[in-house]
Amino acid sequence: MSAALPVPVRVQGPWEAALRALLRIPSAVASLAVLLLLVLLSLSAPFYAHDVAHTDPFESDVAATVTLHGEEVPVMQPNHNRLHLGLTPIGPTWHADADLLGADSQGRDVAARLLYGGRNSLLISAAASVLCIVLAALVGICAGFFGGIVDVVLSRLMDIMWAIPVYLFAISLSIVTVSQGLQLGPFTIRSDNLLLPIAIIALVYVPYAARPIRGRVLSLRQAEFVLAARCLGVPRARILLRDILPNVSTTLIVLAPLVMALALLAESALSFLSIGVQAPAASWGTIIEDGQGLIYTRPAVAIAPGLAIVVTVLALNVLGDGLRDALDVRETGRRG
Amino acid sequence: MRRRCLRSLGALLLLSAAATAPSVNVVQAPSADSDTSTDLPPVIAPGGQTIGSPHRGGTLRLTADAGAGTADPQINYNSEMISLQVVVYDGLTAFAKRPGEASNQPVADLAEALPPPEDGGLTYVFHLRRGVRFSDGREVGVQDVVASFRRIFKVNSPTAGGFYGGIVGADACLKDGLHCTLAGGVVGDEAARTVTFHLTHPDAEFFDKLSFPHAYVLPADTPARDLGNDAPPGTGPYRITSYDPNHGLTTERNPFFKVWSPEAQPDGYPDHITYSFGLTDEAEVTATENGDFDYMYDNVPLDRYGELGDRFADQVHINRVFGTYYLPMNVNLPPFNDIRVRQAINYAVNRRAMQTFYGGPAAASVLCQNVPVGLPGYEPYCPYTKGADFDHPATEWKAPDLARAKRLVAESGTRGMHVTLVVPNRAVEVAMGTYLQNMLRELGYDADVKPIAFAIQFTYIQNTNNKVQISINDWYADYPEPSDFLTALYGCENFHPGSDSSIDISGLCDHPFEDLVHRAALVSVTDKAAGAKLWAQADRLLVREAPDAPLIQFKKIELVSKRVGNFYTVNLYHMLFSQGWVR
């Protein structure tokens, strides 16, 4: 009689468990799908513009025509009122090859610009949120882990930044950089470089992300496993990398979509004010600005990017909630 | 030399003016009878008339997005204030207050008649009318006229040099305004009630210049400083009773006004004319459509054109004005210091697109030259269009010639240079700028657009320290003569490096052109037709030199409330407020 061999049990890793938990949350899955769709659509912008709509969305052409139902139609349509006053860009045609969502006041295809604008908006907000989280993690972990004077200096610095209204802060920085670009030693960043809005937006949201990270590190610093490591004489750098950082990472992941949603709103606001993405490039904010003057006659020009922003921000917030539930960051113990 | 809506100067003056309290120039005087129509001019029923029958009384309510700077009529250079001041003040002469083209003609106002030129056009003797009173009750005298001309220099009026620099003694006054006497230039004779002007050279536009608001006659004791919010007494049918640039302006009837010349200064219909400031242009449209205001000063936003044409066509008046949009190019900065580049821009620019951005053919016409349609010296000439050149000029613009433009740019060797286009941050100009940025990029330049607050863009582009390469500007005639578009904008005397007041924005100082315009001005004194030929030659010379790219000649689109009757417009001042009927 031989003893039965133990069946090897596959231990689920913490990240795998979190992913499974996330996929069990329908709202999170739906928001992920929406975000993926938006990213795919934005990436398809060149294909749509060149192969479907046959248009250059960055080229003004008020004399252009489109073929609609076999008929050549001017993109800028004269008003057939008694005074023959003004021209109105063509409205949504719902034909992908003929100004699907209409044209703006420069005669440009709104749908194509919406897709190109999405690329910039999503890129800027994603990059800004990553940069913001990295900077916030640096500040929050240093402040929380080292404490003392480091904590005092960094925390007060964050308090000062937090005291300035975030949009006012972003607008001030943008106005300075958008007029002449940014000179960094031998390097010059031109005013139309996307690095500028990325850096500005990341910077202004650092205090918002750094504070919860610091709080998390403060609690982790008193955790038993950290105290044990310190008693065993483990170097601080090792504790930081092996014990603190992995436990903070869940907080960072949960913060990322929320910061990205804020960054998207900030980017849109700055671009709407002409101090974010610079013409002729587009972002959802600049398209809303283009549509501002057409709000009475062609509201779709402003509404379409507005809806895109709303949907994206909503999806990011729901995803953030889902991640928080899946990673359960409110439970502060060491996972795995 | 007035920009269509020159708020730049106004904004600066407003800052100083805002500190002082509104003035109230009220004296005890005979009460005005609001129900009588004595001395009213004959009722004019131009095409622009809307509704109603002659009605005296009521309040005409005007709205504008902001105040218009100082209330000092010899300093303010803003059409918003000037269009109101024409019913408050008078000069020796005035542009006829008649509808349309008739309003281009100077007529005698405080002077009894337009005097014939003497000494070969160097002397004019004006006889002053008797019995005309300021709104404070004092009679207008010879000394008031003489003092008013001295005051132009004492307060450093924006047109002191440009318009009145040809009066004997003006040179000294321009150097030392405070001690200006215009000795030997403006001579008054109390006994004969004459004012004699001596000029340094004949000036065919002298009456035009005297009709300009900066030559209004004010009481001799008017302080020689910017009066800010305190409007001095005038002689017109209305007097300004309060002015606060942040809130509004009110006028009432001048109790001492009596009609002396219906053509120069007719009596007014409304009892009061008021201005309210603070609404956006969009809100102004809605408020005027709804009848909350009777007239909006600011330009109707383009997106409201369709709605106006559909539902409010009866309340809209479209009038041709001597106003243009153009692209000044700095002839002293690369790449525009190369004439081939400037000509390339002229070939490349799609003027039809510019027309579209301004509201289409009903709102503007394409312009290929510097003298607008309707002025003496206008002869259709367009070498910068597809299929034309200097040897075979067309008479009208058809389409851009990008191939030729690219060739010229290639020859100049300036491809790849960085070019910044400075535009005011209003929707129309930003749209034009975006379009032009594309065009510049297509020509091979690394182009960007710099929108600047409307209030400061005009002075910014004038100052050479700002190194502006190319910009968009609009220009509205001070008086209906070609010199206001040629000499004023491209004359050497109007180029002042480092100054905010250098209206020769392109910095052109071309001696053959200078000689030609001086000859044209001289010949026009005695022979207008021959003068016009010379102005046309000067225009063609300028087109070839291409210090700018003319774009469009715009029309003024004015919106009034449903209750306004007897709307009529005078070419230089838009609606003549004194003539509106409001119940």
Boltz contact constraints between the chains, C-beta under 6 A:
constraints:
  - contact:
      token1: [A, 59]
      token2: [B, 438]
      max_distance: 6.0
  - contact:
      token1: [A, 60]
      token2: [B, 435]
      max_distance: 6.0
  - contact:
      token1: [A, 60]
      token2: [B, 438]
      max_distance: 6.0
  - contact:
      token1: [A, 62]
      token2: [B, 353]
      max_distance: 6.0
  - contact:
      token1: [A, 62]
      token2: [B, 356]
      max_distance: 6.0
  - contact:
      token1: [A, 76]
      token2: [B, 356]
      max_distance: 6.0
  - contact:
      token1: [A, 79]
      token2: [B, 306]
      max_distance: 6.0
  - contact:
      token1: [A, 79]
      token2: [B, 309]
      max_distance: 6.0
  - contact:
      token1: [A, 81]
      token2: [B, 309]
      max_distance: 6.0
  - contact:
      token1: [A, 81]
      token2: [B, 310]
      max_distance: 6.0
  - contact:
      token1: [A, 82]
      token2: [B, 309]
      max_distance: 6.0
  - contact:
      token1: [A, 82]
      token2: [B, 313]
      max_distance: 6.0
  - contact:
      token1: [A, 83]
      token2: [B, 309]
      max_distance: 6.0
  - contact:
      token1: [A, 83]
      token2: [B, 313]
      max_distance: 6.0
  - contact:
      token1: [A, 83]
      token2: [B, 316]
      max_distance: 6.0
  - contact:
      token1: [A, 83]
      token2: [B, 362]
      max_distance: 6.0
  - contact:
      token1: [A, 84]
      token2: [B, 362]
      max_distance: 6.0
  - contact:
      token1: [A, 85]
      token2: [B, 305]
      max_distance: 6.0
  - contact:
      token1: [A, 85]
      token2: [B, 309]
      max_distance: 6.0
  - contact:
      token1: [A, 85]
      token2: [B, 362]
      max_distance: 6.0
  - contact:
      token1: [A, 86]
      token2: [B, 302]
      max_distance: 6.0
  - contact:
      token1: [A, 86]
      token2: [B, 305]
      max_distance: 6.0
  - contact:
      token1: [A, 86]
      token2: [B, 306]
      max_distance: 6.0
  - contact:
      token1: [A, 86]
      token2: [B, 359]
      max_distance: 6.0
  - contact:
      token1: [A, 86]
      token2: [B, 360]
      max_distance: 6.0
  - contact:
      token1: [A, 87]
      token2: [B, 356]
      max_distance: 6.0
  - contact:
      token1: [A, 87]
      token2: [B, 360]
      max_distance: 6.0
  - contact:
      token1: [A, 88]
      token2: [B, 306]
      max_distance: 6.0
  - contact:
      token1: [A, 105]
      token2: [B, 431]
      max_distance: 6.0
  - contact:
      token1: [A, 106]
      token2: [B, 434]
      max_distance: 6.0
  - contact:
      token1: [A, 279]
      token2: [B, 434]
      max_distance: 6.0
  - contact:
      token1: [A, 293]
      token2: [B, 303]
      max_distance: 6.0
  - contact:
      token1: [A, 293]
      token2: [B, 427]
      max_distance: 6.0
  - contact:
      token1: [A, 294]
      token2: [B, 303]
      max_distance: 6.0
  - contact:
      token1: [A, 296]
      token2: [B, 303]
      max_distance: 6.0
  - contact:
      token1: [A, 297]
      token2: [B, 303]
      max_distance: 6.0
  - contact:
      token1: [A, 297]
      token2: [B, 306]
      max_distance: 6.0
